[in-house]
Structure formats: C-alpha cells, structure tokens
C-alpha cells in the first residue's frame, strides 16, 4: 500500500545542502507497504503505451551494464521485463509525465492506485512513521535526514524531534503543504541508479540510506504474477528483488547492513480502497476508516538499510 520512501540519514555532505539537489532527486514509490518499485515515475496518461513483447538487451540499473531482459507479461499496456542476471523488473512504456500524475488527486481517492484519503489518515500514518523513526535510530541517533517522497510531511514531523530534516516531493500540492508546516521540502525528478549514486556522493562516511520497496522476488510476486498487488505500471516502473537491490548497492560502494519484511500499521481506508481496486469494484469511503489502522504484513515489501563505509 502506498508509502514507498527512502530516508537518507546522517548525513548529506556539509558542503551540499538539499537545495543543491533540486531537479536531481525525486520521490520514491509510495505504492504498497513500502511500494512496488524502487523509483517510480507516475504517468500522466496511459494512452498509446502499447505492448512490445519480446526479449531485449537493456542496461540494467542494478547490474550497471547491458543484459538480457526477458518478457514476463503485459500489464496496463506496459511490457514487464526481468533482468536475467539479477532479477530486476522494469515496466517498458513511453509518454508518461510524473508531475501530471502526482497531484492532490493521487492522495484523495481519485486515482485507483493512490490513497483513499492520505490527509485524513494522518493519525495512523504518523503512528507508523514514529515506529520507522525508532527503527532508524538503531543505526543513527542524530544528524541530517532527507526523506525522498515525503508526501505531506507526516514522517518528517515525527523525525524532526531527533534529526535535522528536509524532504523531496514530486507532488507540488503536498510539497507546499509541507512548506506551510515549516518543513524544508523541494521537488525533483526520478531515476533509480542515478538517484542512489547522488546520495552516495553526498552522504558522509558512516551515513545510512533506508529504503522500503516491494520485493519482486517474494513468493507473493512470483505466484500472483501480473495480479500482484504492487504490479501497477506505469505508476511503478522498477521492481527490485533482494538480489538486485544488493547488487546495485554494492556496485555503488554501499554496504548492505539490514534486510527485512516489516509489519506495518496500515489505515483501514487504504486497505479497503486497494482491495476494491484489485477486485475491480468502485470504492466508497468508510466513515472514520482513516482513523483506524490494522497491522499488515504480506512479506512482499522489503526494508533495506545501506551504509556508506567509514
């Protein structure tokens, strides 16, 4: 369920402040417990995508070089391919406009693969984000923290008690909400390997990057295939497994310090909204459902902690 994010904590190089990253870094996925893709450009429109079924030789962001990508299936007019070397999945499509897709509509139930009512679920979301802050403190207890894909800033509000926080958000309405709340938030564009490489360049030795994203190698993904709950292209374009995530991190000089599939407290409004989407039904709002949270773990969303060597 949407909430894919990357926390880049302790510390961005002192010579480079978040303002220097404008236009280079973007929000990471939100869809799914930690989302379906490592970085997700969201599409403005879905017309004209068309399938181009067949195997391809493409540069894999995880491997860092060209490799054979096998065609798996088509979903929402997009070809889903998988790198034969590391298992990284990707959605092949054209004509998307992330800024046109990520608007207030995404957070208010007007997109089937978004949130039912993000702002209305603030209480539950902040409860979950407080747990995420506690997790991060196991690795770093202070310093600067950058939240990539910060939405309306609820995580930043929880983290600012312990860190000097700032964020990057593609949706201008959400970013403006953060700024009105006194948070330092910029907007930017997505790209998986380039974004992570940028973080590595600006991260101080000993600093960490925390990523939550869907696990393309999970049992749920393998069994469900195109029906996997996190398979929602073109909103999601990249689908990482533990192997592909580890390979990309190591190739950029990062140490993989932690992998797990965490339990999350998910708003009932989001659960019902996405179940309705998967069943092909229209979803009406359940009164007060944004204030009710349920513990959920389908073991198909992974959390990764990467550290820059001291």
ABEGO torsion letter per residue (X at the ends): XBGBBBBBBOBBBAABBAAAABGABBBBBABEGGEABABBBBBABABGAEBBBEBBBBBBAAAGBBBBBBBABBBGGBBBBBBAAAGBBBBBBBGBBAAAABBAAAAAGABAABBABAAAAAAAAAAAAAAAAAAAAAABABEBBBBBGAEAGAAAAAAAAABBBBBBBABAAAAAAAAAAGBBBBBBBBBAAAAAAAAAAABBBGBBBBBBBBBAABAAAAAAEAABAABBOAABABBBBAAAAAAAAAAAGBBBABBBBBBBBBBAAAAAAAAAAAAGBBBBBBBGAAABBBBBBAGABBBBBBBBBX
